[in-house]
Amino acid sequence: MQIRYKLDDMPPFGEFVLFGLQWLAISIPGIIVIGKIVGGLHFTDPSAQITYLQKLTFVIGVVLVSQVLLGHRLPLIVGPSTVLLVGMIASAGFDPATVYASIMVGGSILFLTAVTGLFGRLQKLFTVRVVAVVLLLIAFTLMPTVLGLLIPPGPVLPHRCMSFAFMLILGMFIAQRYLPPIWKSAIIFFAMIAGSLAWVIIFPSSGLHSAPRGLPAFSGFFHEFTTRFSVAPGVLASFIFCFLGLSVNDLGSIESVSVLLKLPDMRQRVNRGISLTGLANLASGFFGVIGPVNFSLSPGVILSTGCASRFTLVLTGGLLVLLAFSPAVLGLVESVPPVVIGCVLTYLLTFQIAAGFATIGQEEKGFRLESGLVVGLPVLMGTAVSMLPARILGTFPLVLRPVMGNGFVIGVLVAFILEHVLYRE
């Protein structure tokens, strides 16, 4: 492993700009993919969806700069959390103020557990097998959402959508297999561009998702905050479990970079990083957007570029903040067809599954039958719950629906029972 620029190095100006732009190209697709899904859950007005995207981009940019300079101080990209997306989908139908108030509460709890040292004790609950379940459940419980994107309503027949999706996903994995390391980090960015163009060429009757006309080049978005604190017990319980998964993702991302760079003061970095993630989710709830988390793909980017300088991400965060004030640019980026978004999400979730399998392989005693049972049943039950038809979910009591209808929550609960009660060592 050759690192040309270490953690606190400042690359020459030309390379500084190129590295910052590369991090930007990596971060934008995640923001657009998750932001487009969540914005569509809460708003039918395309202009409101663009405003949502502005807020989300602004929050991610500010959090990224804050983490790099004040939090964990590591070269880690920040993006919207997929595990919170699971909670939002399960809470569909509830008042958005209730959803974002729950995110504010979850962020506050995460902040308090980190600054008081309680998080270190809670880490004992997340054994290797439980962490594997968390990683796998995030992927499998999002599959109904992915299918809805891959087969959208419209003039294009479902079998043609699936054929297009299969070819695009296969092309992404071919690129991942054969491209040089420095280009692999940009696969998602190029797939969104190439996939959108191919969709328009192959299915001209469908075209791109039309962004609202007359979007201004520059516009503010500091309005419609979560000022009404509305709490539903079921929604709150669902999001508290989701924040358990978010904390696992955050901890894993921070420690993956620490192992790579062999840094001695990681306990302090972990506490600062997770504390700031909690505050960031509190702020996200106030802004009315999905909360952020540190992404785990950063080590691959560092290895491929040889640059571990955290200061290049300051440029990325600053550009995200500037981009948030341009509805016209975000509207153009947001016009990616749903099928392409579904393909990108499938690509990302595949790596999530790979991370889950790799975690299982870390068991000191090797993979055993008990491990398969502890991991297999929660994943099966969580996936089954996430695929329950709406007519069945509608029969659940409203207060229990966000918990009983959330496959991620059910899966984690079953994992805790199996790991710490039935198969406790």
Contacts in CASP RR format, 6 or more apart in sequence:
PFRMAT RR
TARGET T0000
AUTHOR 0000-0000-0000
METHOD contacts of the structure
MODEL  1
MQIRYKLDDMPPFGEFVLFGLQWLAISIPGIIVIGKIVGGLHFTDPSAQI
TYLQKLTFVIGVVLVSQVLLGHRLPLIVGPSTVLLVGMIASAGFDPATVY
ASIMVGGSILFLTAVTGLFGRLQKLFTVRVVAVVLLLIAFTLMPTVLGLL
IPPGPVLPHRCMSFAFMLILGMFIAQRYLPPIWKSAIIFFAMIAGSLAWV
IIFPSSGLHSAPRGLPAFSGFFHEFTTRFSVAPGVLASFIFCFLGLSVND
LGSIESVSVLLKLPDMRQRVNRGISLTGLANLASGFFGVIGPVNFSLSPG
VILSTGCASRFTLVLTGGLLVLLAFSPAVLGLVESVPPVVIGCVLTYLLT
FQIAAGFATIGQEEKGFRLESGLVVGLPVLMGTAVSMLPARILGTFPLVL
RPVMGNGFVIGVLVAFILEHVLYRE
1 260 0 8 1.000
1 303 0 8 1.000
2 306 0 8 1.000
3 261 0 8 1.000
3 302 0 8 1.000
3 306 0 8 1.000
3 307 0 8 1.000
3 308 0 8 1.000
4 306 0 8 1.000
4 307 0 8 1.000
5 11 0 8 1.000
5 15 0 8 1.000
5 306 0 8 1.000
5 307 0 8 1.000
5 308 0 8 1.000
5 309 0 8 1.000
6 261 0 8 1.000
6 308 0 8 1.000
6 309 0 8 1.000
7 73 0 8 1.000
7 74 0 8 1.000
7 75 0 8 1.000
7 261 0 8 1.000
7 263 0 8 1.000
7 308 0 8 1.000
7 309 0 8 1.000
7 310 0 8 1.000
8 309 0 8 1.000
8 310 0 8 1.000
8 311 0 8 1.000
9 308 0 8 1.000
9 309 0 8 1.000
9 311 0 8 1.000
10 16 0 8 1.000
10 309 0 8 1.000
10 311 0 8 1.000
11 19 0 8 1.000
11 307 0 8 1.000
11 309 0 8 1.000
11 312 0 8 1.000
15 307 0 8 1.000
16 309 0 8 1.000
16 311 0 8 1.000
16 312 0 8 1.000
16 315 0 8 1.000
17 315 0 8 1.000
19 305 0 8 1.000
19 307 0 8 1.000
19 309 0 8 1.000
19 312 0 8 1.000
19 315 0 8 1.000
20 312 0 8 1.000
20 313 0 8 1.000
20 315 0 8 1.000
20 316 0 8 1.000
20 319 0 8 1.000
21 315 0 8 1.000
21 316 0 8 1.000
21 319 0 8 1.000
22 185 0 8 1.000
22 186 0 8 1.000
22 301 0 8 1.000
22 305 0 8 1.000
23 77 0 8 1.000
23 301 0 8 1.000
23 312 0 8 1.000
23 313 0 8 1.000
23 315 0 8 1.000
23 316 0 8 1.000
24 316 0 8 1.000
24 317 0 8 1.000
24 319 0 8 1.000
24 320 0 8 1.000
25 185 0 8 1.000
25 186 0 8 1.000
25 189 0 8 1.000
26 77 0 8 1.000
26 185 0 8 1.000
26 186 0 8 1.000
26 188 0 8 1.000
26 189 0 8 1.000
26 297 0 8 1.000
26 301 0 8 1.000
27 60 0 8 1.000
27 64 0 8 1.000
27 77 0 8 1.000
27 78 0 8 1.000
27 79 0 8 1.000
27 316 0 8 1.000
27 320 0 8 1.000
28 189 0 8 1.000
28 320 0 8 1.000
28 333 0 8 1.000
29 188 0 8 1.000
29 189 0 8 1.000
29 192 0 8 1.000
29 344 0 8 1.000
30 79 0 8 1.000
30 80 0 8 1.000
30 188 0 8 1.000
30 344 0 8 1.000
30 348 0 8 1.000
31 53 0 8 1.000
31 56 0 8 1.000
31 57 0 8 1.000
31 60 0 8 1.000
31 79 0 8 1.000
31 80 0 8 1.000
31 320 0 8 1.000
32 53 0 8 1.000
32 192 0 8 1.000
32 333 0 8 1.000
32 334 0 8 1.000
32 336 0 8 1.000
32 341 0 8 1.000
33 341 0 8 1.000
33 342 0 8 1.000
33 344 0 8 1.000
33 345 0 8 1.000
33 348 0 8 1.000
34 56 0 8 1.000
34 79 0 8 1.000
34 80 0 8 1.000
34 81 0 8 1.000
34 82 0 8 1.000
34 85 0 8 1.000
34 290 0 8 1.000
35 52 0 8 1.000
35 53 0 8 1.000
35 56 0 8 1.000
35 80 0 8 1.000
35 289 0 8 1.000
35 290 0 8 1.000
36 49 0 8 1.000
36 53 0 8 1.000
36 334 0 8 1.000
36 336 0 8 1.000
36 341 0 8 1.000
37 85 0 8 1.000
37 145 0 8 1.000
37 149 0 8 1.000
37 341 0 8 1.000
38 52 0 8 1.000
38 56 0 8 1.000
38 80 0 8 1.000
38 85 0 8 1.000
38 88 0 8 1.000
38 289 0 8 1.000
38 290 0 8 1.000
39 48 0 8 1.000
39 49 0 8 1.000
39 52 0 8 1.000
39 53 0 8 1.000
40 49 0 8 1.000
41 88 0 8 1.000
41 89 0 8 1.000
41 92 0 8 1.000
42 52 0 8 1.000
42 96 0 8 1.000
43 49 0 8 1.000
43 52 0 8 1.000
46 210 0 8 1.000
46 211 0 8 1.000
46 212 0 8 1.000
47 212 0 8 1.000
47 215 0 8 1.000
49 334 0 8 1.000
50 211 0 8 1.000
50 212 0 8 1.000
50 215 0 8 1.000
50 327 0 8 1.000
50 330 0 8 1.000
50 331 0 8 1.000
50 334 0 8 1.000
51 221 0 8 1.000
51 224 0 8 1.000
51 327 0 8 1.000
52 289 0 8 1.000
53 330 0 8 1.000
53 331 0 8 1.000
53 334 0 8 1.000
54 219 0 8 1.000
54 220 0 8 1.000
54 221 0 8 1.000
54 324 0 8 1.000
54 325 0 8 1.000
54 327 0 8 1.000
54 330 0 8 1.000
55 221 0 8 1.000
55 287 0 8 1.000
55 288 0 8 1.000
55 289 0 8 1.000
55 324 0 8 1.000
56 80 0 8 1.000
56 289 0 8 1.000
56 290 0 8 1.000
57 320 0 8 1.000
57 321 0 8 1.000
57 323 0 8 1.000
57 324 0 8 1.000
57 330 0 8 1.000
58 221 0 8 1.000
58 287 0 8 1.000
58 320 0 8 1.000
58 321 0 8 1.000
58 324 0 8 1.000
58 325 0 8 1.000
59 280 0 8 1.000
59 283 0 8 1.000
59 284 0 8 1.000
59 287 0 8 1.000
59 289 0 8 1.000
59 291 0 8 1.000
59 292 0 8 1.000
60 78 0 8 1.000
60 79 0 8 1.000
60 80 0 8 1.000
60 292 0 8 1.000
60 317 0 8 1.000
60 320 0 8 1.000
61 78 0 8 1.000
61 316 0 8 1.000
61 317 0 8 1.000
61 318 0 8 1.000
61 320 0 8 1.000
61 321 0 8 1.000
61 324 0 8 1.000
62 317 0 8 1.000
62 321 0 8 1.000
63 78 0 8 1.000
63 276 0 8 1.000
63 280 0 8 1.000
63 283 0 8 1.000
63 292 0 8 1.000
64 77 0 8 1.000
64 78 0 8 1.000
64 79 0 8 1.000
64 313 0 8 1.000
64 316 0 8 1.000
64 317 0 8 1.000
64 320 0 8 1.000
65 313 0 8 1.000
65 314 0 8 1.000
65 317 0 8 1.000
65 318 0 8 1.000
65 321 0 8 1.000
66 276 0 8 1.000
66 280 0 8 1.000
67 73 0 8 1.000
67 74 0 8 1.000
67 76 0 8 1.000
67 78 0 8 1.000
67 273 0 8 1.000
67 276 0 8 1.000
67 277 0 8 1.000
67 294 0 8 1.000
68 74 0 8 1.000
68 75 0 8 1.000
68 76 0 8 1.000
68 310 0 8 1.000
68 311 0 8 1.000
68 313 0 8 1.000
68 314 0 8 1.000
69 314 0 8 1.000
70 272 0 8 1.000
70 276 0 8 1.000
71 269 0 8 1.000
71 272 0 8 1.000
71 273 0 8 1.000
71 275 0 8 1.000
71 276 0 8 1.000
72 254 0 8 1.000
72 269 0 8 1.000
72 270 0 8 1.000
72 272 0 8 1.000
72 273 0 8 1.000
72 276 0 8 1.000
72 294 0 8 1.000
73 269 0 8 1.000
73 272 0 8 1.000
73 310 0 8 1.000
74 254 0 8 1.000
74 257 0 8 1.000
74 258 0 8 1.000
74 261 0 8 1.000
74 263 0 8 1.000
74 269 0 8 1.000
74 298 0 8 1.000
74 310 0 8 1.000
75 257 0 8 1.000
75 298 0 8 1.000
75 302 0 8 1.000
75 307 0 8 1.000
75 308 0 8 1.000
75 309 0 8 1.000
75 310 0 8 1.000
75 312 0 8 1.000
75 313 0 8 1.000
76 253 0 8 1.000
76 254 0 8 1.000
76 257 0 8 1.000
76 294 0 8 1.000
76 295 0 8 1.000
76 298 0 8 1.000
76 313 0 8 1.000
77 294 0 8 1.000
77 295 0 8 1.000
77 297 0 8 1.000
77 298 0 8 1.000
77 301 0 8 1.000
77 313 0 8 1.000
77 316 0 8 1.000
78 280 0 8 1.000
78 292 0 8 1.000
78 293 0 8 1.000
78 294 0 8 1.000
78 295 0 8 1.000
79 292 0 8 1.000
79 293 0 8 1.000
79 294 0 8 1.000
79 295 0 8 1.000
80 289 0 8 1.000
80 290 0 8 1.000
80 291 0 8 1.000
80 292 0 8 1.000
80 293 0 8 1.000
81 246 0 8 1.000
81 249 0 8 1.000
81 290 0 8 1.000
81 291 0 8 1.000
81 292 0 8 1.000
81 293 0 8 1.000
82 138 0 8 1.000
82 142 0 8 1.000
82 348 0 8 1.000
82 349 0 8 1.000
82 352 0 8 1.000
83 134 0 8 1.000
83 138 0 8 1.000
83 242 0 8 1.000
83 245 0 8 1.000
83 246 0 8 1.000
83 249 0 8 1.000
83 293 0 8 1.000
83 408 0 8 1.000
84 103 0 8 1.000
84 239 0 8 1.000
84 242 0 8 1.000
84 243 0 8 1.000
84 246 0 8 1.000
84 290 0 8 1.000
84 291 0 8 1.000
84 293 0 8 1.000
85 142 0 8 1.000
85 145 0 8 1.000
85 290 0 8 1.000
86 137 0 8 1.000
86 138 0 8 1.000
86 141 0 8 1.000
86 142 0 8 1.000
86 242 0 8 1.000
86 386 0 8 1.000
86 406 0 8 1.000
86 407 0 8 1.000
86 408 0 8 1.000
87 238 0 8 1.000
87 239 0 8 1.000
87 242 0 8 1.000
87 402 0 8 1.000
87 406 0 8 1.000
87 408 0 8 1.000
88 99 0 8 1.000
88 290 0 8 1.000
89 142 0 8 1.000
89 144 0 8 1.000
89 145 0 8 1.000
90 238 0 8 1.000
90 401 0 8 1.000
90 402 0 8 1.000
90 405 0 8 1.000
90 406 0 8 1.000
90 407 0 8 1.000
90 408 0 8 1.000
90 409 0 8 1.000
91 98 0 8 1.000
91 99 0 8 1.000
91 102 0 8 1.000
91 235 0 8 1.000
91 238 0 8 1.000
91 239 0 8 1.000
91 402 0 8 1.000
94 232 0 8 1.000
94 235 0 8 1.000
94 402 0 8 1.000
95 230 0 8 1.000
96 288 0 8 1.000
97 226 0 8 1.000
97 228 0 8 1.000
97 229 0 8 1.000
97 230 0 8 1.000
98 230 0 8 1.000
98 231 0 8 1.000
98 232 0 8 1.000
98 235 0 8 1.000
99 235 0 8 1.000
99 239 0 8 1.000
100 226 0 8 1.000
100 284 0 8 1.000
100 285 0 8 1.000
100 286 0 8 1.000
100 288 0 8 1.000
100 289 0 8 1.000
101 226 0 8 1.000
101 228 0 8 1.000
101 229 0 8 1.000
101 230 0 8 1.000
101 231 0 8 1.000
101 285 0 8 1.000
102 231 0 8 1.000
102 232 0 8 1.000
102 235 0 8 1.000
102 236 0 8 1.000
102 238 0 8 1.000
102 239 0 8 1.000
103 239 0 8 1.000
103 281 0 8 1.000
103 282 0 8 1.000
103 284 0 8 1.000
103 285 0 8 1.000
103 288 0 8 1.000
103 290 0 8 1.000
103 291 0 8 1.000
104 226 0 8 1.000
104 229 0 8 1.000
104 281 0 8 1.000
104 282 0 8 1.000
104 285 0 8 1.000
104 286 0 8 1.000
105 231 0 8 1.000
105 236 0 8 1.000
105 239 0 8 1.000
105 240 0 8 1.000
106 239 0 8 1.000
106 240 0 8 1.000
106 243 0 8 1.000
106 278 0 8 1.000
106 281 0 8 1.000
106 282 0 8 1.000
107 243 0 8 1.000
107 277 0 8 1.000
107 278 0 8 1.000
107 279 0 8 1.000
107 281 0 8 1.000
107 282 0 8 1.000
108 278 0 8 1.000
108 282 0 8 1.000
109 240 0 8 1.000
109 243 0 8 1.000
110 119 0 8 1.000
110 243 0 8 1.000
110 246 0 8 1.000
110 247 0 8 1.000
110 274 0 8 1.000
110 277 0 8 1.000
110 278 0 8 1.000
110 281 0 8 1.000
111 275 0 8 1.000
111 278 0 8 1.000
111 279 0 8 1.000
111 282 0 8 1.000
112 118 0 8 1.000
113 119 0 8 1.000
113 122 0 8 1.000
113 247 0 8 1.000
114 271 0 8 1.000
114 273 0 8 1.000
114 274 0 8 1.000
114 275 0 8 1.000
114 278 0 8 1.000
115 271 0 8 1.000
115 275 0 8 1.000
117 271 0 8 1.000
119 247 0 8 1.000
119 271 0 8 1.000
119 274 0 8 1.000
122 247 0 8 1.000
123 251 0 8 1.000
125 416 0 8 1.000
125 420 0 8 1.000
126 134 0 8 1.000
126 244 0 8 1.000
126 248 0 8 1.000
127 419 0 8 1.000
128 359 0 8 1.000
128 360 0 8 1.000
128 361 0 8 1.000
128 362 0 8 1.000
128 363 0 8 1.000
129 360 0 8 1.000
129 363 0 8 1.000
129 371 0 8 1.000
129 374 0 8 1.000
129 375 0 8 1.000
129 415 0 8 1.000
129 419 0 8 1.000
130 412 0 8 1.000
130 415 0 8 1.000
130 416 0 8 1.000
130 419 0 8 1.000
131 248 0 8 1.000
131 356 0 8 1.000
131 359 0 8 1.000
132 356 0 8 1.000
132 357 0 8 1.000
132 359 0 8 1.000
132 360 0 8 1.000
132 375 0 8 1.000
133 374 0 8 1.000
133 375 0 8 1.000
133 376 0 8 1.000
133 378 0 8 1.000
133 379 0 8 1.000
133 411 0 8 1.000
133 412 0 8 1.000
133 415 0 8 1.000
134 244 0 8 1.000
134 245 0 8 1.000
134 248 0 8 1.000
134 249 0 8 1.000
134 412 0 8 1.000
134 415 0 8 1.000
135 248 0 8 1.000
135 352 0 8 1.000
135 353 0 8 1.000
135 355 0 8 1.000
135 356 0 8 1.000
135 359 0 8 1.000
136 352 0 8 1.000
136 353 0 8 1.000
136 356 0 8 1.000
136 375 0 8 1.000
136 379 0 8 1.000
137 378 0 8 1.000
137 379 0 8 1.000
137 382 0 8 1.000
137 383 0 8 1.000
137 407 0 8 1.000
137 408 0 8 1.000
137 411 0 8 1.000
137 412 0 8 1.000
138 245 0 8 1.000
138 249 0 8 1.000
138 349 0 8 1.000
138 352 0 8 1.000
138 408 0 8 1.000
139 349 0 8 1.000
139 350 0 8 1.000
139 352 0 8 1.000
139 353 0 8 1.000
140 353 0 8 1.000
140 379 0 8 1.000
140 382 0 8 1.000
140 383 0 8 1.000
140 386 0 8 1.000
141 382 0 8 1.000
141 383 0 8 1.000
141 385 0 8 1.000
141 386 0 8 1.000
141 406 0 8 1.000
141 407 0 8 1.000
141 408 0 8 1.000
142 345 0 8 1.000
142 349 0 8 1.000
142 386 0 8 1.000
143 349 0 8 1.000
143 383 0 8 1.000
143 386 0 8 1.000
143 387 0 8 1.000
144 386 0 8 1.000
144 387 0 8 1.000
145 345 0 8 1.000
146 342 0 8 1.000
146 345 0 8 1.000
146 346 0 8 1.000
146 349 0 8 1.000
148 338 0 8 1.000
149 338 0 8 1.000
149 339 0 8 1.000
149 341 0 8 1.000
149 342 0 8 1.000
149 345 0 8 1.000
150 161 0 8 1.000
150 162 0 8 1.000
150 165 0 8 1.000
150 338 0 8 1.000
150 339 0 8 1.000
150 342 0 8 1.000
150 343 0 8 1.000
150 346 0 8 1.000
151 158 0 8 1.000
151 161 0 8 1.000
151 162 0 8 1.000
152 161 0 8 1.000
152 337 0 8 1.000
152 338 0 8 1.000
152 339 0 8 1.000
154 206 0 8 1.000
155 203 0 8 1.000
155 205 0 8 1.000
155 206 0 8 1.000
156 203 0 8 1.000
156 205 0 8 1.000
156 206 0 8 1.000
160 203 0 8 1.000
161 339 0 8 1.000
164 198 0 8 1.000
164 199 0 8 1.000
164 202 0 8 1.000
164 203 0 8 1.000
164 339 0 8 1.000
165 339 0 8 1.000
165 342 0 8 1.000
165 343 0 8 1.000
165 346 0 8 1.000
168 191 0 8 1.000
168 195 0 8 1.000
168 198 0 8 1.000
168 339 0 8 1.000
168 340 0 8 1.000
168 343 0 8 1.000
169 343 0 8 1.000
169 346 0 8 1.000
169 347 0 8 1.000
172 187 0 8 1.000
172 188 0 8 1.000
172 191 0 8 1.000
172 343 0 8 1.000
172 344 0 8 1.000
172 347 0 8 1.000
173 347 0 8 1.000
175 183 0 8 1.000
175 184 0 8 1.000
175 187 0 8 1.000
175 190 0 8 1.000
175 191 0 8 1.000
176 184 0 8 1.000
176 187 0 8 1.000
179 187 0 8 1.000
181 300 0 8 1.000
181 303 0 8 1.000
181 304 0 8 1.000
182 304 0 8 1.000
182 305 0 8 1.000
184 304 0 8 1.000
185 297 0 8 1.000
185 300 0 8 1.000
185 301 0 8 1.000
185 304 0 8 1.000
185 305 0 8 1.000
187 347 0 8 1.000
188 344 0 8 1.000
188 347 0 8 1.000
188 348 0 8 1.000
191 340 0 8 1.000
191 343 0 8 1.000
191 344 0 8 1.000
191 347 0 8 1.000
192 336 0 8 1.000
192 340 0 8 1.000
192 344 0 8 1.000
195 337 0 8 1.000
195 340 0 8 1.000
195 343 0 8 1.000
196 208 0 8 1.000
196 335 0 8 1.000
196 336 0 8 1.000
196 337 0 8 1.000
196 340 0 8 1.000
199 206 0 8 1.000
199 207 0 8 1.000
199 208 0 8 1.000
199 337 0 8 1.000
199 339 0 8 1.000
199 340 0 8 1.000
200 206 0 8 1.000
200 207 0 8 1.000
200 208 0 8 1.000
206 337 0 8 1.000
207 337 0 8 1.000
208 335 0 8 1.000
208 336 0 8 1.000
208 337 0 8 1.000
209 334 0 8 1.000
209 335 0 8 1.000
209 336 0 8 1.000
209 337 0 8 1.000
209 338 0 8 1.000
210 335 0 8 1.000
211 331 0 8 1.000
211 332 0 8 1.000
211 334 0 8 1.000
211 335 0 8 1.000
212 331 0 8 1.000
214 328 0 8 1.000
215 327 0 8 1.000
215 328 0 8 1.000
215 331 0 8 1.000
216 327 0 8 1.000
216 328 0 8 1.000
217 326 0 8 1.000
217 327 0 8 1.000
217 328 0 8 1.000
217 329 0 8 1.000
218 325 0 8 1.000
218 326 0 8 1.000
219 325 0 8 1.000
219 326 0 8 1.000
219 327 0 8 1.000
220 325 0 8 1.000
221 324 0 8 1.000
221 325 0 8 1.000
224 288 0 8 1.000
225 286 0 8 1.000
225 287 0 8 1.000
225 288 0 8 1.000
226 285 0 8 1.000
226 286 0 8 1.000
226 287 0 8 1.000
226 288 0 8 1.000
232 399 0 8 1.000
232 402 0 8 1.000
233 399 0 8 1.000
234 399 0 8 1.000
234 400 0 8 1.000
234 401 0 8 1.000
234 402 0 8 1.000
234 403 0 8 1.000
235 402 0 8 1.000
237 402 0 8 1.000
237 403 0 8 1.000
237 409 0 8 1.000
238 402 0 8 1.000
238 403 0 8 1.000
238 406 0 8 1.000
238 409 0 8 1.000
241 403 0 8 1.000
241 406 0 8 1.000
241 408 0 8 1.000
241 409 0 8 1.000
241 412 0 8 1.000
241 413 0 8 1.000
242 406 0 8 1.000
242 408 0 8 1.000
242 409 0 8 1.000
243 281 0 8 1.000
244 412 0 8 1.000
245 412 0 8 1.000
246 277 0 8 1.000
246 281 0 8 1.000
246 293 0 8 1.000
247 274 0 8 1.000
247 277 0 8 1.000
249 293 0 8 1.000
249 294 0 8 1.000
249 296 0 8 1.000
250 273 0 8 1.000
250 274 0 8 1.000
250 277 0 8 1.000
250 293 0 8 1.000
250 294 0 8 1.000
251 270 0 8 1.000
251 274 0 8 1.000
252 296 0 8 1.000
253 293 0 8 1.000
253 294 0 8 1.000
253 295 0 8 1.000
253 296 0 8 1.000
253 298 0 8 1.000
254 266 0 8 1.000
254 269 0 8 1.000
254 270 0 8 1.000
254 273 0 8 1.000
254 274 0 8 1.000
254 294 0 8 1.000
255 266 0 8 1.000
255 270 0 8 1.000
256 296 0 8 1.000
256 298 0 8 1.000
256 299 0 8 1.000
257 298 0 8 1.000
257 299 0 8 1.000
257 302 0 8 1.000
258 266 0 8 1.000
258 269 0 8 1.000
260 299 0 8 1.000
260 302 0 8 1.000
260 303 0 8 1.000
260 308 0 8 1.000
261 302 0 8 1.000
261 308 0 8 1.000
263 269 0 8 1.000
273 294 0 8 1.000
277 292 0 8 1.000
277 293 0 8 1.000
277 294 0 8 1.000
280 291 0 8 1.000
280 292 0 8 1.000
281 291 0 8 1.000
281 292 0 8 1.000
284 290 0 8 1.000
284 291 0 8 1.000
284 292 0 8 1.000
285 291 0 8 1.000
296 355 0 8 1.000
297 351 0 8 1.000
302 308 0 8 1.000
323 329 0 8 1.000
323 330 0 8 1.000
324 330 0 8 1.000
360 367 0 8 1.000
360 371 0 8 1.000
360 372 0 8 1.000
360 375 0 8 1.000
361 367 0 8 1.000
363 371 0 8 1.000
370 423 0 8 1.000
373 418 0 8 1.000
373 423 0 8 1.000
374 415 0 8 1.000
374 418 0 8 1.000
374 419 0 8 1.000
374 423 0 8 1.000
375 415 0 8 1.000
377 414 0 8 1.000
377 418 0 8 1.000
378 410 0 8 1.000
378 411 0 8 1.000
378 412 0 8 1.000
378 414 0 8 1.000
378 415 0 8 1.000
378 418 0 8 1.000
379 411 0 8 1.000
381 407 0 8 1.000
381 410 0 8 1.000
381 411 0 8 1.000
381 414 0 8 1.000
382 407 0 8 1.000
382 408 0 8 1.000
382 410 0 8 1.000
382 411 0 8 1.000
382 414 0 8 1.000
383 407 0 8 1.000
384 407 0 8 1.000
385 404 0 8 1.000
385 405 0 8 1.000
385 406 0 8 1.000
385 407 0 8 1.000
385 410 0 8 1.000
385 411 0 8 1.000
386 405 0 8 1.000
386 406 0 8 1.000
386 407 0 8 1.000
386 408 0 8 1.000
388 405 0 8 1.000
393 401 0 8 1.000
393 405 0 8 1.000
394 401 0 8 1.000
396 404 0 8 1.000
396 405 0 8 1.000
403 409 0 8 1.000
403 410 0 8 1.000
404 410 0 8 1.000
END
